[in-house]
Amino acid sequence: MTTSDPRKWLPLLAVCLGTFMLLIDVTIVNVALPQMASGLHTSFSSLQWVIDAYALGLAALVLGAGSLGDLIGHRRTYVAGLAVFALSSLTCGLAPNAGTLIVSRTVQGVGAAAMFATTVALLNASYSGRDRGTAFGLWGATAGASAAIGPIIGGVLTQTASWRWIFFVNLPVSVAAIALCLVVLQNPPTPAGVRIDVAGLALFTAAAGELTYAMIRANDRGWASASTLSLVAAALLLLVAFLLVEGISARPLFDLSLLRNPTFSGVLLAALAMNFAAFSALTYSSIWLQSVLGLTPIESGLTGLPLSVATFLTSAVVGRRLHGSRSGPVIGGGLILIGLGGALGALLVHGDASWPALIPGFVLLGVGVGLAIPTSNSAAMDAVSRDRTGMAGGSVRTMQQLGYALGIALLGTVFAARAHSVIADRGLSQAGAVAHALAGGQAPVLLHRASAGARSGLDGTLRAASVSGLQAVLAISGVVGLLGGVVVLFLIRPAPAPSTETAPVLEL
């Protein structure tokens, strides 16, 4: 196949199809939750688990799926993930009640983990040289834009068809992706006679799941509650046990020696900080746009279009133009731009501000994400041997999901606390319950329940409280991005150049 043959990009297309589906499913359901609650005759708060269950399955299993791919083959693991994702999407769309939908979303997260953990390894095996840089750039553009496009697609499908179609639409795409994978992706030979690190897999899955669950529940129960602290303590104990087992395992799920590589450690930190700073705040900006400003799901999704376009264009350019460049300044610079985007949003969103106040910050976020995603993935692959690419990819994906879950939990607490302060200062009763409902996107419900005479005053209070909460969320996101960028610049440094001095010649 010649270098100009367009067929060489078919493996990239196969990987991008799966990546696009699994990442838009992180955010696509956000705009459909009210319609889901109505159609399934359940509460809005209970359906928050439709989002959380997917994140839980994805975060807990992505590292194990990556190492499994190193053993049984990345293509096999990826195709199996696509099949599980497709079947669970079907059961999500057909779900007769909230319980079935939540369980199906958990299984969907399992399939997504198998796909997400192996995508970078598949690209790494399919391309080399400048083509690899281009492939990572276009894949990064797809990954970065997907989270912002999700609400747009979700809004269109929910308003024009039904919330069930946000899941049904995955079926034809999954079938096409599976067929393409079986034809264009290679499955290189896997090591013979190697056993899966079952103990490590079980311990890490339990630790990641426990920690993610603790962060999800912290919004409801409080970070200082006994239940939250006990969950965090259990997760830390499981993590310690995992590290002890990995230290003595002949074929560990995660090679602890990788952490001694400052570049790899820097990439892990960048993945955590990027998803926290860039994507977690989108949930709360969507709440402000829809439940407070009254935008439709489509209108709310379209506000994220500048972020998607900036991410796509930047990633596409980065992969081709910056291939072979020092990764530290690119990743660190991307995080700093993400931080500046959050800070700019915090400055512009105030008082009677409306949706245009988000756009300048979103553009900076998009450029920063476009710089960081493809370069960090390429740097992670370059830092490990070929037989550890699945492990490396799974590790980066795990940190991304934990960063997103941690951001949602912490920023939700901050949003509710700032909203509570404003509501209490204005003398409303049950300020805590009102703030919690506002953080859950239930401002329209609160206004509907209020008497006609009190509705105008309540509307003003909710607007002020939501703006205050969003300002705090964006400011903290900005700080995390800026600090992450500085630390990454320190960790990811170019390797020292080999000495050119020659040994002195002894004259006899």
Secondary structure, DSSP 4 states (H G I P E B T S, - for coil): --TT-GGGGHHHHHHHHHHHHHHHHHHTTGGGHHHHHHHTT--TTTTHHHHHHHHHHHHHHHHHHHHHHHHH-HHHHHHHHHHHHHHHHHHHHH-SSHHHHHHHHHHHHHHHHHHHHHHHHHHHHH--HHHHHHHHHHHHHHHHHHHHHHHHHHHHHHHHT-TTHHHHTHHHHHHHHHHHHHHH-------TTPPP-HHHHHHHHHHHHHHHHHHHHHHHH-TTSHHHHHHHHHHHHHHHHHHHHHHH-SS-SS-GGGGG-HHHHHHHHHHHHHHHHHHHHHHHHHHIIIIIT---HHHHHHTTHHHHHHHHHHHHHHHHHSTTS-HHHHHHHHHHHHHHHHHHHHHH--TT--GGGGHHHHHHHHHHHHHHHHHHHHHHHHTS-GGGHHHHHHHHHHHHHHHHHHHHHHHHHHHHHHHHHHHHHTT-SSHHHHHHHHHTT-HHHHHHHS-HHHHHHHHHHHHHHHHHHHHHHHHHHHHHHHHHHHHHHHHS-PPPPPP-PPPPPPP-
